[in-house]
Amino acid sequence: MQSIIDNNMALNPYNLRVGQQIYIYPNHEYWISMNQVQLIKQMNLVWEQHIMWTRILLISIAENLKDLEATQTRLLRNPKDIADVFRRFYGIAVANRIQQLLTEHLVIGKDLIVALKNKNQEEATKLNTKWYQNADEMAEAFSSINPFYPKEEIRNMLYEHLRLTTNEVNYRLQGNYAEDINSYDMVQKEILKMSQFFVNGIVKQFPNLF
């Protein structure tokens, strides 16, 4: 019991609450530091914001909403937010490259949604090709900074992200809202898996920080 109290600084064992989070470590091998917990929270937040604001943009475009410009402005803050998480470990140049590639990813995605809505298949095909080329560049960039980021594994995750997002876009534009929502749920599960992958790589590469 004392070990649990020692590892939960704010824990009052005589005043436990329903829903309270308590970290329990069966042995030293499975300990997770508060630094790692904070990194997980930060990484999950920025990637979930990535898909959330992308979805809001999709809805704005599909439904001709007046918030489109404001939504796009907010969405394009996200690449810097993600890059800032990596900046702490890899420096300014790497973070700027991540920000650039993620901004391209979002801009291409927005243009693709517009092309699909307007049924401009030729333009949509060109943009889709650019989208996957951008994913290849991201896989190359991430794999170059961390030995625990295999390029092929990152590429597969990014391709899956594009595939699931495309499904979400198509269902929304078709007015199939039930499948649209199901697709977003799948996008969310996939992005959290990718977020954890990035965290795991950082923790392995910089064990002394965790």
Salt bridges, closest charged atoms under 4 A:
GLU63 OE2 - ARG172 NH2 3.37
ASP84 OD2 - LYS80 NZ 2.90
ASP84 OD1 - ARG87 NH2 2.78
GLU122 OE2 - LYS126 NZ 3.87
ASP136 OD1 - ARG155 NE 3.19
GLU137 OE1 - ARG97 NH2 3.32
GLU140 OE1 - LYS151 NZ 2.82
GLU152 OE1 - ARG155 NH1 2.55
GLU160 OE2 - ARG163 NH2 2.77
GLU168 OE2 - ARG55 NH1 2.91
ASP180 OD1 - ARG55 NH1 2.79
ASP180 OD2 - ARG172 NH1 3.16
GLU190 OE1 - HIS161 ND1 3.57
